[in-house]
Amino acid sequence: METALIYMILLRFLSGSIEITAATLMLKFNDLEKAFYINTLLALVGPCILLITTGIGISGLSEKISFAKMICLFGGIVLILISLKMK
């Protein structure tokens, strides 16, 4: 198994664990304001994990894909992040 793939898998497990922990905390606190605050913190974690895992994946594929495809992939990620910030 490739090292980049292992790192991507571990990051996704970490991300999923953070999501489950957040849901458990929301259930434990049983308060809408605290749940909203926890959800806001999750909104910061998601894009970070997306960028890191995509960067790892692209670095692992750097020998297999062209420079133009890498630019298109990063452009797509930038557009996703921009769309998240739009109202």
PDB file with SEQRES, HELIX, SHEET and CRYST1 records, atoms N, CA, C and O in Angstrom:
SEQRES   1 A   87  MET GLU THR ALA LEU ILE TYR MET ILE LEU LEU ARG PHE          
SEQRES   2 A   87  LEU SER GLY SER ILE GLU ILE THR ALA ALA THR LEU MET          
SEQRES   3 A   87  LEU LYS PHE ASN ASP LEU GLU LYS ALA PHE TYR ILE ASN          
SEQRES   4 A   87  THR LEU LEU ALA LEU VAL GLY PRO CYS ILE LEU LEU ILE          
SEQRES   5 A   87  THR THR GLY ILE GLY ILE SER GLY LEU SER GLU LYS ILE          
SEQRES   6 A   87  SER PHE ALA LYS MET ILE CYS LEU PHE GLY GLY ILE VAL          
SEQRES   7 A   87  LEU ILE LEU ILE SER LEU LYS MET LYS                          
HELIX    1 AA1 THR A    3  PHE A   29  1                                  27    
HELIX    2 AA2 LEU A   32  LEU A   61  1                                  30    
HELIX    3 AA3 PHE A   67  LYS A   85  1                                  19    
CRYST1    1.000    1.000    1.000  90.00  90.00  90.00 P 1           1          
ATOM      1  N   MET A   1       0.857  -1.181   0.000  1.00  0.00           N  
ATOM      2  CA  MET A   1       0.000   0.000   0.000  1.00  0.00           C  
ATOM      3  C   MET A   1       0.901   1.241   0.000  1.00  0.00           C  
ATOM      4  O   MET A   1       1.918   1.284   0.692  1.00  0.00           O  
ATOM      5  N   GLU A   2       0.517   2.225  -0.771  1.00  0.00           N  
ATOM      6  CA  GLU A   2       1.322   3.445  -0.881  1.00  0.00           C  
ATOM      7  C   GLU A   2       1.200   4.294   0.383  1.00  0.00           C  
ATOM      8  O   GLU A   2       0.164   4.303   1.049  1.00  0.00           O  
ATOM      9  N   THR A   3       2.278   5.004   0.695  1.00  0.00           N  
ATOM     10  CA  THR A   3       2.325   5.840   1.889  1.00  0.00           C  
ATOM     11  C   THR A   3       1.289   6.960   1.825  1.00  0.00           C  
ATOM     12  O   THR A   3       0.620   7.254   2.815  1.00  0.00           O  
ATOM     13  N   ALA A   4       1.162   7.582   0.649  1.00  0.00           N  
ATOM     14  CA  ALA A   4       0.191   8.674   0.507  1.00  0.00           C  
ATOM     15  C   ALA A   4      -1.222   8.183   0.788  1.00  0.00           C  
ATOM     16  O   ALA A   4      -2.011   8.886   1.419  1.00  0.00           O  
ATOM     17  N   LEU A   5      -1.541   6.991   0.325  1.00  0.00           N  
ATOM     18  CA  LEU A   5      -2.874   6.424   0.554  1.00  0.00           C  
ATOM     19  C   LEU A   5      -3.108   6.179   2.041  1.00  0.00           C  
ATOM     20  O   LEU A   5      -4.197   6.442   2.550  1.00  0.00           O  
ATOM     21  N   ILE A   6      -2.099   5.680   2.731  1.00  0.00           N  
ATOM     22  CA  ILE A   6      -2.231   5.433   4.175  1.00  0.00           C  
ATOM     23  C   ILE A   6      -2.500   6.738   4.914  1.00  0.00           C  
ATOM     24  O   ILE A   6      -3.364   6.795   5.789  1.00  0.00           O  
ATOM     25  N   TYR A   7      -1.752   7.793   4.557  1.00  0.00           N  
ATOM     26  CA  TYR A   7      -1.964   9.090   5.202  1.00  0.00           C  
ATOM     27  C   TYR A   7      -3.358   9.639   4.921  1.00  0.00           C  
ATOM     28  O   TYR A   7      -3.994  10.207   5.808  1.00  0.00           O  
ATOM     29  N   MET A   8      -3.830   9.470   3.695  1.00  0.00           N  
ATOM     30  CA  MET A   8      -5.177   9.941   3.355  1.00  0.00           C  
ATOM     31  C   MET A   8      -6.235   9.187   4.162  1.00  0.00           C  
ATOM     32  O   MET A   8      -7.188   9.788   4.657  1.00  0.00           O  
ATOM     33  N   ILE A   9      -6.066   7.887   4.292  1.00  0.00           N  
ATOM     34  CA  ILE A   9      -7.016   7.069   5.055  1.00  0.00           C  
ATOM     35  C   ILE A   9      -7.018   7.491   6.521  1.00  0.00           C  
ATOM     36  O   ILE A   9      -8.077   7.652   7.128  1.00  0.00           O  
ATOM     37  N   LEU A  10      -5.825   7.670   7.084  1.00  0.00           N  
ATOM     38  CA  LEU A  10      -5.730   8.075   8.489  1.00  0.00           C  
ATOM     39  C   LEU A  10      -6.370   9.442   8.728  1.00  0.00           C  
ATOM     40  O   LEU A  10      -7.041   9.646   9.740  1.00  0.00           O  
ATOM     41  N   LEU A  11      -6.164  10.377   7.801  1.00  0.00           N  
ATOM     42  CA  LEU A  11      -6.791  11.698   7.951  1.00  0.00           C  
ATOM     43  C   LEU A  11      -8.311  11.609   7.887  1.00  0.00           C  
ATOM     44  O   LEU A  11      -9.006  12.309   8.623  1.00  0.00           O  
ATOM     45  N   ARG A  12      -8.825  10.757   7.019  1.00  0.00           N  
ATOM     46  CA  ARG A  12     -10.277  10.603   6.925  1.00  0.00           C  
ATOM     47  C   ARG A  12     -10.845   9.923   8.172  1.00  0.00           C  
ATOM     48  O   ARG A  12     -11.944  10.260   8.612  1.00  0.00           O  
ATOM     49  N   PHE A  13     -10.108   8.970   8.742  1.00  0.00           N  
ATOM     50  CA  PHE A  13     -10.531   8.390  10.014  1.00  0.00           C  
ATOM     51  C   PHE A  13     -10.529   9.442  11.111  1.00  0.00           C  
ATOM     52  O   PHE A  13     -11.445   9.486  11.932  1.00  0.00           O  
ATOM     53  N   LEU A  14      -9.509  10.288  11.130  1.00  0.00           N  
ATOM     54  CA  LEU A  14      -9.446  11.369  12.109  1.00  0.00           C  
ATOM     55  C   LEU A  14     -10.622  12.322  11.928  1.00  0.00           C  
ATOM     56  O   LEU A  14     -11.260  12.722  12.903  1.00  0.00           O  
ATOM     57  N   SER A  15     -10.905  12.680  10.690  1.00  0.00           N  
ATOM     58  CA  SER A  15     -12.020  13.581  10.401  1.00  0.00           C  
ATOM     59  C   SER A  15     -13.350  12.973  10.850  1.00  0.00           C  
ATOM     60  O   SER A  15     -14.177  13.654  11.457  1.00  0.00           O  
ATOM     61  N   GLY A  16     -13.548  11.704  10.550  1.00  0.00           N  
ATOM     62  CA  GLY A  16     -14.775  11.028  10.975  1.00  0.00           C  
ATOM     63  C   GLY A  16     -14.892  10.942  12.492  1.00  0.00           C  
ATOM     64  O   GLY A  16     -15.981  11.085  13.049  1.00  0.00           O  
ATOM     65  N   SER A  17     -13.773  10.708  13.146  1.00  0.00           N  
ATOM     66  CA  SER A  17     -13.774  10.659  14.614  1.00  0.00           C  
ATOM     67  C   SER A  17     -14.134  12.013  15.211  1.00  0.00           C  
ATOM     68  O   SER A  17     -14.858  12.094  16.203  1.00  0.00           O  
ATOM     69  N   ILE A  18     -13.623  13.068  14.600  1.00  0.00           N  
ATOM     70  CA  ILE A  18     -13.959  14.419  15.065  1.00  0.00           C  
ATOM     71  C   ILE A  18     -15.451  14.678  14.889  1.00  0.00           C  
ATOM     72  O   ILE A  18     -16.084  15.259  15.770  1.00  0.00           O  
ATOM     73  N   GLU A  19     -16.016  14.256  13.766  1.00  0.00           N  
ATOM     74  CA  GLU A  19     -17.452  14.439  13.511  1.00  0.00           C  
ATOM     75  C   GLU A  19     -18.299  13.676  14.533  1.00  0.00           C  
ATOM     76  O   GLU A  19     -19.277  14.208  15.058  1.00  0.00           O  
ATOM     77  N   ILE A  20     -17.919  12.434  14.806  1.00  0.00           N  
ATOM     78  CA  ILE A  20     -18.677  11.634  15.767  1.00  0.00           C  
ATOM     79  C   ILE A  20     -18.553  12.221  17.169  1.00  0.00           C  
ATOM     80  O   ILE A  20     -19.532  12.261  17.914  1.00  0.00           O  
ATOM     81  N   THR A  21     -17.355  12.678  17.530  1.00  0.00           N  
ATOM     82  CA  THR A  21     -17.157  13.318  18.829  1.00  0.00           C  
ATOM     83  C   THR A  21     -18.014  14.574  18.947  1.00  0.00           C  
ATOM     84  O   THR A  21     -18.621  14.821  19.989  1.00  0.00           O  
ATOM     85  N   ALA A  22     -18.062  15.363  17.882  1.00  0.00           N  
ATOM     86  CA  ALA A  22     -18.875  16.578  17.906  1.00  0.00           C  
ATOM     87  C   ALA A  22     -20.355  16.249  18.081  1.00  0.00           C  
ATOM     88  O   ALA A  22     -21.055  16.914  18.844  1.00  0.00           O  
ATOM     89  N   ALA A  23     -20.828  15.229  17.379  1.00  0.00           N  
ATOM     90  CA  ALA A  23     -22.237  14.831  17.526  1.00  0.00           C  
ATOM     91  C   ALA A  23     -22.515  14.349  18.949  1.00  0.00           C  
ATOM     92  O   ALA A  23     -23.574  14.631  19.511  1.00  0.00           O  
ATOM     93  N   THR A  24     -21.567  13.628  19.521  1.00  0.00           N  
ATOM     94  CA  THR A  24     -21.730  13.157  20.896  1.00  0.00           C  
ATOM     95  C   THR A  24     -21.772  14.324  21.872  1.00  0.00           C  
ATOM     96  O   THR A  24     -22.568  14.320  22.812  1.00  0.00           O  
ATOM     97  N   LEU A  25     -20.921  15.323  21.657  1.00  0.00           N  
ATOM     98  CA  LEU A  25     -20.929  16.506  22.517  1.00  0.00           C  
ATOM     99  C   LEU A  25     -22.237  17.282  22.393  1.00  0.00           C  
ATOM    100  O   LEU A  25     -22.768  17.778  23.386  1.00  0.00           O  
ATOM    101  N   MET A  26     -22.754  17.384  21.164  1.00  0.00           N  
ATOM    102  CA  MET A  26     -24.040  18.055  20.968  1.00  0.00           C  
ATOM    103  C   MET A  26     -25.142  17.338  21.743  1.00  0.00           C  
ATOM    104  O   MET A  26     -25.993  17.968  22.370  1.00  0.00           O  
ATOM    105  N   LEU A  27     -25.108  16.021  21.686  1.00  0.00           N  
ATOM    106  CA  LEU A  27     -26.104  15.225  22.406  1.00  0.00           C  
ATOM    107  C   LEU A  27     -25.946  15.392  23.910  1.00  0.00           C  
ATOM    108  O   LEU A  27     -26.933  15.513  24.635  1.00  0.00           O  
ATOM    109  N   LYS A  28     -24.702  15.398  24.377  1.00  0.00           N  
ATOM    110  CA  LYS A  28     -24.441  15.518  25.810  1.00  0.00           C  
ATOM    111  C   LYS A  28     -24.878  16.883  26.350  1.00  0.00           C  
ATOM    112  O   LYS A  28     -25.534  16.960  27.389  1.00  0.00           O  
ATOM    113  N   PHE A  29     -24.513  17.963  25.640  1.00  0.00           N  
ATOM    114  CA  PHE A  29     -24.847  19.299  26.119  1.00  0.00           C  
ATOM    115  C   PHE A  29     -26.335  19.606  25.994  1.00  0.00           C  
ATOM    116  O   PHE A  29     -26.886  20.338  26.816  1.00  0.00           O  
ATOM    117  N   ASN A  30     -26.994  19.052  24.968  1.00  0.00           N  
ATOM    118  CA  ASN A  30     -28.424  19.227  24.770  1.00  0.00           C  
ATOM    119  C   ASN A  30     -28.819  20.706  24.794  1.00  0.00           C  
ATOM    120  O   ASN A  30     -29.814  21.090  25.408  1.00  0.00           O  
ATOM    121  N   ASP A  31     -28.022  21.516  24.116  1.00  0.00           N  
ATOM    122  CA  ASP A  31     -28.246  22.961  24.085  1.00  0.00           C  
ATOM    123  C   ASP A  31     -28.003  23.435  22.656  1.00  0.00           C  
ATOM    124  O   ASP A  31     -26.952  23.167  22.074  1.00  0.00           O  
ATOM    125  N   LEU A  32     -28.985  24.142  22.096  1.00  0.00           N  
ATOM    126  CA  LEU A  32     -28.902  24.575  20.715  1.00  0.00           C  
ATOM    127  C   LEU A  32     -27.731  25.521  20.479  1.00  0.00           C  
ATOM    128  O   LEU A  32     -27.056  25.411  19.455  1.00  0.00           O  
ATOM    129  N   GLU A  33     -27.476  26.437  21.387  1.00  0.00           N  
ATOM    130  CA  GLU A  33     -26.373  27.384  21.212  1.00  0.00           C  
ATOM    131  C   GLU A  33     -25.025  26.674  21.207  1.00  0.00           C  
ATOM    132  O   GLU A  33     -24.167  26.973  20.377  1.00  0.00           O  
ATOM    133  N   LYS A  34     -24.836  25.738  22.127  1.00  0.00           N  
ATOM    134  CA  LYS A  34     -23.578  24.993  22.169  1.00  0.00           C  
ATOM    135  C   LYS A  34     -23.434  24.103  20.935  1.00  0.00           C  
ATOM    136  O   LYS A  34     -22.340  23.962  20.388  1.00  0.00           O  
ATOM    137  N   ALA A  35     -24.531  23.513  20.506  1.00  0.00           N  
ATOM    138  CA  ALA A  35     -24.502  22.684  19.298  1.00  0.00           C  
ATOM    139  C   ALA A  35     -24.138  23.524  18.076  1.00  0.00           C  
ATOM    140  O   ALA A  35     -23.394  23.078  17.203  1.00  0.00           O  
ATOM    141  N   PHE A  36     -24.665  24.731  18.025  1.00  0.00           N  
ATOM    142  CA  PHE A  36     -24.343  25.630  16.917  1.00  0.00           C  
ATOM    143  C   PHE A  36     -22.859  25.994  16.940  1.00  0.00           C  
ATOM    144  O   PHE A  36     -22.217  26.037  15.890  1.00  0.00           O  
ATOM    145  N   TYR A  37     -22.315  26.253  18.119  1.00  0.00           N  
ATOM    146  CA  TYR A  37     -20.900  26.578  18.259  1.00  0.00           C  
ATOM    147  C   TYR A  37     -20.024  25.399  17.822  1.00  0.00           C  
ATOM    148  O   TYR A  37     -19.038  25.586  17.108  1.00  0.00           O  
ATOM    149  N   ILE A  38     -20.383  24.198  18.247  1.00  0.00           N  
ATOM    150  CA  ILE A  38     -19.631  23.002  17.852  1.00  0.00           C  
ATOM    151  C   ILE A  38     -19.699  22.814  16.347  1.00  0.00           C  
ATOM    152  O   ILE A  38     -18.695  22.478  15.719  1.00  0.00           O  
ATOM    153  N   ASN A  39     -20.857  23.023  15.768  1.00  0.00           N  
ATOM    154  CA  ASN A  39     -21.025  22.888  14.328  1.00  0.00           C  
ATOM    155  C   ASN A  39     -20.170  23.914  13.578  1.00  0.00           C  
ATOM    156  O   ASN A  39     -19.625  23.614  12.516  1.00  0.00           O  
ATOM    157  N   THR A  40     -20.057  25.108  14.127  1.00  0.00           N  
ATOM    158  CA  THR A  40     -19.227  26.136  13.512  1.00  0.00           C  
ATOM    159  C   THR A  40     -17.761  25.713  13.507  1.00  0.00           C  
ATOM    160  O   THR A  40     -17.047  25.935  12.530  1.00  0.00           O  
ATOM    161  N   LEU A  41     -17.322  25.107  14.600  1.00  0.00           N  
ATOM    162  CA  LEU A  41     -15.943  24.616  14.644  1.00  0.00           C  
ATOM    163  C   LEU A  41     -15.712  23.510  13.617  1.00  0.00           C  
ATOM    164  O   LEU A  41     -14.632  23.411  13.034  1.00  0.00           O  
ATOM    165  N   LEU A  42     -16.725  22.687  13.402  1.00  0.00           N  
ATOM    166  CA  LEU A  42     -16.605  21.633  12.386  1.00  0.00           C  
ATOM    167  C   LEU A  42     -16.464  22.214  10.984  1.00  0.00           C  
ATOM    168  O   LEU A  42     -15.819  21.621  10.120  1.00  0.00           O  
ATOM    169  N   ALA A  43     -17.068  23.372  10.767  1.00  0.00           N  
ATOM    170  CA  ALA A  43     -16.962  24.014   9.453  1.00  0.00           C  
ATOM    171  C   ALA A  43     -15.528  24.421   9.152  1.00  0.00           C  
ATOM    172  O   ALA A  43     -15.168  24.592   7.987  1.00  0.00           O  
ATOM    173  N   LEU A  44     -14.713  24.578  10.169  1.00  0.00           N  
ATOM    174  CA  LEU A  44     -13.299  24.885   9.964  1.00  0.00           C  
ATOM    175  C   LEU A  44     -12.485  23.625   9.682  1.00  0.00           C  
ATOM    176  O   LEU A  44     -11.520  23.659   8.918  1.00  0.00           O  
ATOM    177  N   VAL A  45     -12.876  22.528  10.297  1.00  0.00           N  
ATOM    178  CA  VAL A  45     -12.121  21.279  10.164  1.00  0.00           C  
ATOM    179  C   VAL A  45     -12.288  20.672   8.775  1.00  0.00           C  
ATOM    180  O   VAL A  45     -11.314  20.203   8.186  1.00  0.00           O  
ATOM    181  N   GLY A  46     -13.499  20.675   8.251  1.00  0.00           N  
ATOM    182  CA  GLY A  46     -13.792  20.034   6.961  1.00  0.00           C  
ATOM    183  C   GLY A  46     -12.922  20.511   5.817  1.00  0.00           C  
ATOM    184  O   GLY A  46     -12.273  19.691   5.166  1.00  0.00           O  
ATOM    185  N   PRO A  47     -12.883  21.826   5.543  1.00  0.00           N  
ATOM    186  CA  PRO A  47     -12.045  22.301   4.441  1.00  0.00           C  
ATOM    187  C   PRO A  47     -10.554  22.035   4.652  1.00  0.00           C  
ATOM    188  O   PRO A  47      -9.825  21.793   3.689  1.00  0.00           O  
ATOM    189  N   CYS A  48     -10.105  22.078   5.890  1.00  0.00           N  
ATOM    190  CA  CYS A  48      -8.684  21.787   6.169  1.00  0.00           C  
ATOM    191  C   CYS A  48      -8.360  20.342   5.804  1.00  0.00           C  
ATOM    192  O   CYS A  48      -7.344  20.074   5.162  1.00  0.00           O  
ATOM    193  N   ILE A  49      -9.214  19.422   6.208  1.00  0.00           N  
ATOM    194  CA  ILE A  49      -9.002  18.008   5.877  1.00  0.00           C  
ATOM    195  C   ILE A  49      -9.064  17.816   4.366  1.00  0.00           C  
ATOM    196  O   ILE A  49      -8.263  17.067   3.806  1.00  0.00           O  
ATOM    197  N   LEU A  50     -10.003  18.481   3.700  1.00  0.00           N  
ATOM    198  CA  LEU A  50     -10.112  18.391   2.242  1.00  0.00           C  
ATOM    199  C   LEU A  50      -8.819  18.835   1.576  1.00  0.00           C  
ATOM    200  O   LEU A  50      -8.304  18.138   0.702  1.00  0.00           O  
ATOM    201  N   LEU A  51      -8.292  19.978   1.974  1.00  0.00           N  
ATOM    202  CA  LEU A  51      -7.064  20.489   1.365  1.00  0.00           C  
ATOM    203  C   LEU A  51      -5.874  19.575   1.631  1.00  0.00           C  
ATOM    204  O   LEU A  51      -5.087  19.294   0.727  1.00  0.00           O  
ATOM    205  N   ILE A  52      -5.746  19.116   2.858  1.00  0.00           N  
ATOM    206  CA  ILE A  52      -4.599  18.274   3.204  1.00  0.00           C  
ATOM    207  C   ILE A  52      -4.648  16.934   2.470  1.00  0.00           C  
ATOM    208  O   ILE A  52      -3.644  16.500   1.906  1.00  0.00           O  
ATOM    209  N   THR A  53      -5.814  16.277   2.476  1.00  0.00           N  
ATOM    210  CA  THR A  53      -5.905  14.976   1.805  1.00  0.00           C  
ATOM    211  C   THR A  53      -5.722  15.117   0.296  1.00  0.00           C  
ATOM    212  O   THR A  53      -5.102  14.265  -0.340  1.00  0.00           O  
ATOM    213  N   THR A  54      -6.262  16.190  -0.275  1.00  0.00           N  
ATOM    214  CA  THR A  54      -6.087  16.402  -1.712  1.00  0.00           C  
ATOM    215  C   THR A  54      -4.618  16.675  -2.033  1.00  0.00           C  
ATOM    216  O   THR A  54      -4.090  16.175  -3.026  1.00  0.00           O  
ATOM    217  N   GLY A  55      -3.970  17.465  -1.195  1.00  0.00           N  
ATOM    218  CA  GLY A  55      -2.541  17.732  -1.406  1.00  0.00           C  
ATOM    219  C   GLY A  55      -1.710  16.465  -1.332  1.00  0.00           C  
ATOM    220  O   GLY A  55      -0.806  16.258  -2.142  1.00  0.00           O  
ATOM    221  N   ILE A  56      -2.018  15.615  -0.354  1.00  0.00           N  
ATOM    222  CA  ILE A  56      -1.302  14.341  -0.230  1.00  0.00           C  
ATOM    223  C   ILE A  56      -1.558  13.469  -1.459  1.00  0.00           C  
ATOM    224  O   ILE A  56      -0.637  12.863  -2.006  1.00  0.00           O  
ATOM    225  N   GLY A  57      -2.817  13.416  -1.881  1.00  0.00           N  
ATOM    226  CA  GLY A  57      -3.161  12.609  -3.054  1.00  0.00           C  
ATOM    227  C   GLY A  57      -2.468  13.094  -4.314  1.00  0.00           C  
ATOM    228  O   GLY A  57      -1.973  12.291  -5.105  1.00  0.00           O  
ATOM    229  N   ILE A  58      -2.432  14.390  -4.500  1.00  0.00           N  
ATOM    230  CA  ILE A  58      -1.788  14.937  -5.696  1.00  0.00           C  
ATOM    231  C   ILE A  58      -0.275  14.724  -5.645  1.00  0.00           C  
ATOM    232  O   ILE A  58       0.353  14.428  -6.661  1.00  0.00           O  
ATOM    233  N   SER A  59       0.298  14.877  -4.456  1.00  0.00           N  
ATOM    234  CA  SER A  59       1.740  14.630  -4.359  1.00  0.00           C  
ATOM    235  C   SER A  59       2.058  13.160  -4.642  1.00  0.00           C  
ATOM    236  O   SER A  59       3.097  12.848  -5.223  1.00  0.00           O  
ATOM    237  N   GLY A  60       1.169  12.267  -4.234  1.00  0.00           N  
ATOM    238  CA  GLY A  60       1.360  10.850  -4.526  1.00  0.00           C  
ATOM    239  C   GLY A  60       1.183  10.521  -5.997  1.00  0.00           C  
ATOM    240  O   GLY A  60       1.776   9.572  -6.510  1.00  0.00           O  
ATOM    241  N   LEU A  61       0.363  11.312  -6.670  1.00  0.00           N  
ATOM    242  CA  LEU A  61       0.106  11.084  -8.096  1.00  0.00           C  
ATOM    243  C   LEU A  61       0.967  11.963  -9.003  1.00  0.00           C  
ATOM    244  O   LEU A  61       0.803  11.923 -10.222  1.00  0.00           O  
ATOM    245  N   SER A  62       1.862  12.741  -8.447  1.00  0.00           N  
ATOM    246  CA  SER A  62       2.593  13.736  -9.230  1.00  0.00           C  
ATOM    247  C   SER A  62       3.336  13.143 -10.422  1.00  0.00           C  
ATOM    248  O   SER A  62       3.512  13.818 -11.436  1.00  0.00           O  
ATOM    249  N   GLU A  63       3.772  11.899 -10.314  1.00  0.00           N  
ATOM    250  CA  GLU A  63       4.465  11.265 -11.434  1.00  0.00           C  
ATOM    251  C   GLU A  63       3.497  10.736 -12.486  1.00  0.00           C  
ATOM    252  O   GLU A  63       3.887  10.489 -13.626  1.00  0.00           O  
ATOM    253  N   LYS A  64       2.243  10.565 -12.103  1.00  0.00           N  
ATOM    254  CA  LYS A  64       1.282   9.915 -12.994  1.00  0.00           C  
ATOM    255  C   LYS A  64       0.364  10.887 -13.734  1.00  0.00           C  
ATOM    256  O   LYS A  64      -0.210  10.521 -14.760  1.00  0.00           O  
ATOM    257  N   ILE A  65       0.211  12.131 -13.230  1.00  0.00           N  
ATOM    258  CA  ILE A  65      -0.688  13.072 -13.889  1.00  0.00           C  
ATOM    259  C   ILE A  65       0.085  14.303 -14.353  1.00  0.00           C  
ATOM    260  O   ILE A  65       1.132  14.644 -13.802  1.00  0.00           O  
ATOM    261  N   SER A  66      -0.448  14.953 -15.366  1.00  0.00           N  
ATOM    262  CA  SER A  66       0.231  16.107 -15.947  1.00  0.00           C  
ATOM    263  C   SER A  66       0.060  17.346 -15.064  1.00  0.00           C  
ATOM    264  O   SER A  66      -0.803  17.400 -14.189  1.00  0.00           O  
ATOM    265  N   PHE A  67       0.909  18.327 -15.325  1.00  0.00           N  
ATOM    266  CA  PHE A  67       0.856  19.585 -14.587  1.00  0.00           C  
ATOM    267  C   PHE A  67      -0.479  20.291 -14.816  1.00  0.00           C  
ATOM    268  O   PHE A  67      -1.027  20.891 -13.891  1.00  0.00           O  
ATOM    269  N   ALA A  68      -1.006  20.225 -16.040  1.00  0.00           N  
ATOM    270  CA  ALA A  68      -2.287  20.875 -16.353  1.00  0.00           C  
ATOM    271  C   ALA A  68      -3.424  20.260 -15.525  1.00  0.00           C  
ATOM    272  O   ALA A  68      -4.300  20.982 -15.049  1.00  0.00           O  
ATOM    273  N   LYS A  69      -3.415  18.945 -15.354  1.00  0.00           N  
ATOM    274  CA  LYS A  69      -4.445  18.292 -14.544  1.00  0.00           C  
ATOM    275  C   LYS A  69      -4.329  18.708 -13.083  1.00  0.00           C  
ATOM    276  O   LYS A  69      -5.340  18.883 -12.402  1.00  0.00           O  
ATOM    277  N   MET A  70      -3.088  18.868 -12.596  1.00  0.00           N  
ATOM    278  CA  MET A  70      -2.906  19.324 -11.213  1.00  0.00           C  
ATOM    279  C   MET A  70      -3.479  20.722 -11.026  1.00  0.00           C  
ATOM    280  O   MET A  70      -4.130  20.999 -10.019  1.00  0.00           O  
ATOM    281  N   ILE A  71      -3.242  21.593 -11.983  1.00  0.00           N  
ATOM    282  CA  ILE A  71      -3.782  22.956 -11.917  1.00  0.00           C  
ATOM    283  C   ILE A  71      -5.302  22.915 -11.907  1.00  0.00           C  
ATOM    284  O   ILE A  71      -5.932  23.646 -11.142  1.00  0.00           O  
ATOM    285  N   CYS A  72      -5.899  22.078 -12.740  1.00  0.00           N  
ATOM    286  CA  CYS A  72      -7.364  21.956 -12.773  1.00  0.00           C  
ATOM    287  C   CYS A  72      -7.905  21.438 -11.444  1.00  0.00           C  
ATOM    288  O   CYS A  72      -8.935  21.916 -10.969  1.00  0.00           O  
ATOM    289  N   LEU A  73      -7.225  20.470 -10.843  1.00  0.00           N  
ATOM    290  CA  LEU A  73      -7.665  19.943  -9.549  1.00  0.00           C  
ATOM    291  C   LEU A  73      -7.618  21.015  -8.471  1.00  0.00           C  
ATOM    292  O   LEU A  73      -8.573  21.181  -7.713  1.00  0.00           O  
ATOM    293  N   PHE A  74      -6.501  21.747  -8.403  1.00  0.00           N  
ATOM    294  CA  PHE A  74      -6.405  22.809  -7.408  1.00  0.00           C  
ATOM    295  C   PHE A  74      -7.415  23.922  -7.686  1.00  0.00           C  
ATOM    296  O   PHE A  74      -7.967  24.509  -6.755  1.00  0.00           O  
ATOM    297  N   GLY A  75      -7.655  24.214  -8.973  1.00  0.00           N  
ATOM    298  CA  GLY A  75      -8.671  25.204  -9.328  1.00  0.00           C  
ATOM    299  C   GLY A  75     -10.054  24.781  -8.856  1.00  0.00           C  
ATOM    300  O   GLY A  75     -10.831  25.609  -8.381  1.00  0.00           O  
ATOM    301  N   GLY A  76     -10.362  23.499  -8.984  1.00  0.00           N  
ATOM    302  CA  GLY A  76     -11.639  22.978  -8.508  1.00  0.00           C  
ATOM    303  C   GLY A  76     -11.778  23.105  -7.000  1.00  0.00           C  
ATOM    304  O   GLY A  76     -12.847  23.444  -6.492  1.00  0.00           O  
ATOM    305  N   ILE A  77     -10.697  22.832  -6.291  1.00  0.00           N  
ATOM    306  CA  ILE A  77     -10.727  22.960  -4.828  1.00  0.00           C  
ATOM    307  C   ILE A  77     -10.943  24.409  -4.427  1.00  0.00           C  
ATOM    308  O   ILE A  77     -11.717  24.704  -3.516  1.00  0.00           O  
ATOM    309  N   VAL A  78     -10.256  25.307  -5.110  1.00  0.00           N  
ATOM    310  CA  VAL A  78     -10.426  26.736  -4.814  1.00  0.00           C  
ATOM    311  C   VAL A  78     -11.868  27.156  -5.058  1.00  0.00           C  
ATOM    312  O   VAL A  78     -12.438  27.904  -4.264  1.00  0.00           O  
ATOM    313  N   LEU A  79     -12.461  26.684  -6.145  1.00  0.00           N  
ATOM    314  CA  LEU A  79     -13.859  27.024  -6.428  1.00  0.00           C  
ATOM    315  C   LEU A  79     -14.806  26.466  -5.359  1.00  0.00           C  
ATOM    316  O   LEU A  79     -15.781  27.120  -4.990  1.00  0.00           O  
ATOM    317  N   ILE A  80     -14.520  25.265  -4.866  1.00  0.00           N  
ATOM    318  CA  ILE A  80     -15.344  24.697  -3.785  1.00  0.00           C  
ATOM    319  C   ILE A  80     -15.263  25.582  -2.550  1.00  0.00           C  
ATOM    320  O   ILE A  80     -16.283  25.892  -1.934  1.00  0.00           O  
ATOM    321  N   LEU A  81     -14.048  25.987  -2.190  1.00  0.00           N  
ATOM    322  CA  LEU A  81     -13.882  26.822  -1.002  1.00  0.00           C  
ATOM    323  C   LEU A  81     -14.529  28.189  -1.177  1.00  0.00           C  
ATOM    324  O   LEU A  81     -15.109  28.721  -0.230  1.00  0.00           O  
ATOM    325  N   ILE A  82     -14.439  28.763  -2.362  1.00  0.00           N  
ATOM    326  CA  ILE A  82     -15.089  30.052  -2.635  1.00  0.00           C  
ATOM    327  C   ILE A  82     -16.612  29.908  -2.513  1.00  0.00           C  
ATOM    328  O   ILE A  82     -17.282  30.772  -1.947  1.00  0.00           O  
ATOM    329  N   SER A  83     -17.142  28.813  -3.048  1.00  0.00           N  
ATOM    330  CA  SER A  83     -18.593  28.625  -2.992  1.00  0.00           C  
ATOM    331  C   SER A  83     -19.077  28.446  -1.558  1.00  0.00           C  
ATOM    332  O   SER A  83     -20.211  28.807  -1.243  1.00  0.00           O  
ATOM    333  N   LEU A  84     -18.246  27.901  -0.693  1.00  0.00           N  
ATOM    334  CA  LEU A  84     -18.632  27.762   0.713  1.00  0.00           C  
ATOM    335  C   LEU A  84     -18.739  29.118   1.398  1.00  0.00           C  
ATOM    336  O   LEU A  84     -19.529  29.279   2.328  1.00  0.00           O  
ATOM    337  N   LYS A  85     -17.957  30.089   0.952  1.00  0.00           N  
ATOM    338  CA  LYS A  85     -17.949  31.407   1.584  1.00  0.00           C  
ATOM    339  C   LYS A  85     -19.006  32.356   1.010  1.00  0.00           C  
ATOM    340  O   LYS A  85     -19.306  33.395   1.598  1.00  0.00           O  
ATOM    341  N   MET A  86     -19.564  31.985  -0.142  1.00  0.00           N  
ATOM    342  CA  MET A  86     -20.569  32.851  -0.773  1.00  0.00           C  
ATOM    343  C   MET A  86     -21.892  32.795  -0.015  1.00  0.00           C  
ATOM    344  O   MET A  86     -22.240  31.789   0.602  1.00  0.00           O  
ATOM    345  N   LYS A  87     -22.610  33.904  -0.084  1.00  0.00           N  
ATOM    346  CA  LYS A  87     -23.932  33.961   0.576  1.00  0.00           C  
ATOM    347  C   LYS A  87     -25.016  33.576  -0.377  1.00  0.00           C  
ATOM    348  O   LYS A  87     -26.190  33.564  -0.006  1.00  0.00           O  
TER     349      LYS A  87                                                      
END                                                                             
